[in-house]
Amino acid sequence: MLDETLIETLPPLWRLALAYAPKATKGQWLTLLALDIRLAGVVRGAREPILAQMRLAWWRDRLNDKSANWPKGEPLLAAMHCWNDQHGALVGLVDGWEALLGEAPLAAEALLALADGRAAACAALSSHAEAERMARGWALADLAAHVSDAQELVLLADQMAAHDWQASRLPRSMRPLAVLHGIAARHRGDVAKLQSISVFTLIRLGLFGV
């Protein structure tokens, strides 16, 4: 059974994407997205970078360790047992968010570290060749929708302009990624466009993946 408290931590559109995951991979998708949100909170709420790095290091150590050694009492860790000790694929998320701890404007390499981390985490759920590319597109657009520094926005705009936004049909297990990529391809960092995506479009992405 999925942990409802973890689902509640996700933004509405991410919850929608999760709803279309098949039962076999829903737990992995939930914990991937919930971890991403948790790490984002660490970085965005950081007043002292060193404290944020310590909290991120704690997650990195857990993800680099076997689940049998995990401490009890952390609901997100408990839910991650569904990865069957393949959770090391999520370490890139920690590295990506840590790269964003620097002073603005961040370099392109720092911004791309998060895109790479998200792409690797999603690709771990499928051997489909297009999964990593589509995950990177989602990551770029989602990040662009949340940064405010003008130079960072220019860097992300350049990356999105060079990105291949073609939607490929992914396995049913990757339907959440198809939804997230489809949303990202339509707004590409433009918050106004994000807010204007129709319910019909969202349903179509969830049912058919394109």
C-alpha positions, -999 to 999 in steps of 0.1 A, spaced: 0 0 0 13 35 -9 21 59 18 -6 86 14 15 111 34 43 108 7 17 114 -20 6 145 -3 41 160 -6 39 160 -44 27 189 -65 -7 183 -81 7 176 -116 31 151 -102 3 134 -83 -16 132 -116 14 116 -133 18 91 -105 -18 81 -108 -12 67 -142 17 44 -130 9 7 -131 8 -10 -97 42 -28 -103 61 5 -105 40 29 -86 60 26 -54 92 33 -72 78 63 -90 63 76 -57 96 74 -38 116 88 -67 94 119 -69 90 122 -31 128 121 -27 132 148 -54 108 170 -34 125 163 -1 159 172 -15 145 203 -32 132 214 2 167 209 18 183 232 -9 156 258 -11 153 261 27 191 262 32 203 293 52 237 277 58 251 257 28 271 235 51 240 224 70 223 216 37 253 196 25 252 176 57 216 167 52 222 158 16 252 137 26 230 118 49 207 108 20 237 100 -2 251 77 24 217 59 28 213 55 -10 248 41 -13 241 16 15 221 -16 15 185 -12 26 190 -37 54 213 -12 71 189 17 69 177 33 102 141 29 112 116 57 115 121 75 82 89 69 61 105 77 28 133 53 34 108 26 45 89 31 12 121 28 -8 124 -9 -1 103 -14 -32 135 -6 -52 149 -40 -41 184 -25 -34 185 -8 -68 181 26 -50 217 36 -58 202 49 -91 188 78 -70 222 91 -58 223 114 -89 193 133 -75 213 141 -44 243 152 -64 221 173 -87 204 192 -59 237 197 -41 251 214 -72 224 240 -69 236 252 -35 260 277 -50 254 315 -54 233 327 -83 239 328 -112 248 292 -113 269 278 -141 254 256 -168 272 226 -153 254 230 -120 220 233 -136 226 203 -158 237 182 -129 201 181 -117 188 173 -152 213 145 -153 204 132 -119 167 131 -127 173 115 -161 194 88 -146 169 81 -119 140 78 -144 161 57 -168 168 32 -140 131 22 -142 132 13 -179 157 1 -205 138 20 -232 163 41 -251 142 73 -250 135 74 -213 166 93 -203 162 119 -230 125 125 -221 134 127 -184 161 153 -192 135 175 -210 111 173 -181 140 182 -157 151 212 -177 116 227 -181 106 221 -145 138 238 -133 132 267 -156 98 272 -141 112 275 -107 143 297 -111 143 335 -111 178 345 -120 179 360 -155 213 344 -165 202 310 -153 170 313 -173 190 321 -204 212 291 -199 182 269 -194 165 284 -225 195 275 -246 195 240 -233 158 236 -240 162 250 -275 188 224 -282 167 196 -267 148 170 -288 112 173 -275 99 145 -297 76 123 -276 83 86 -280 59 59 -268 73 45 -236 64 13 -219 33 14 -196 56 13 -166 69 47 -177 36 65 -181 44 90 -153 74 101 -173 53 104 -205 29 127 -186 57 148 -170 75 151 -204 43 160 -222 36 188 -197 72 200 -199 71 200 -237 41 223 -237 53 249 -212 91 247 -214 96 268 -183 68 293 -191 46 294 -159 17 310 -178 17 282 -203 20 256 -175 -11 270 -158 -31 270 -190 -26 233 -200 -61 219 -204 -76 190 -184 -82 172 -217 -45 174 -225 -36 160 -191 -60 131 -194 -48 123 -229 -12 122 -218 -22 99 -189 -42 75 -210 -21 74 -241 13 89 -232 14 114 -260 
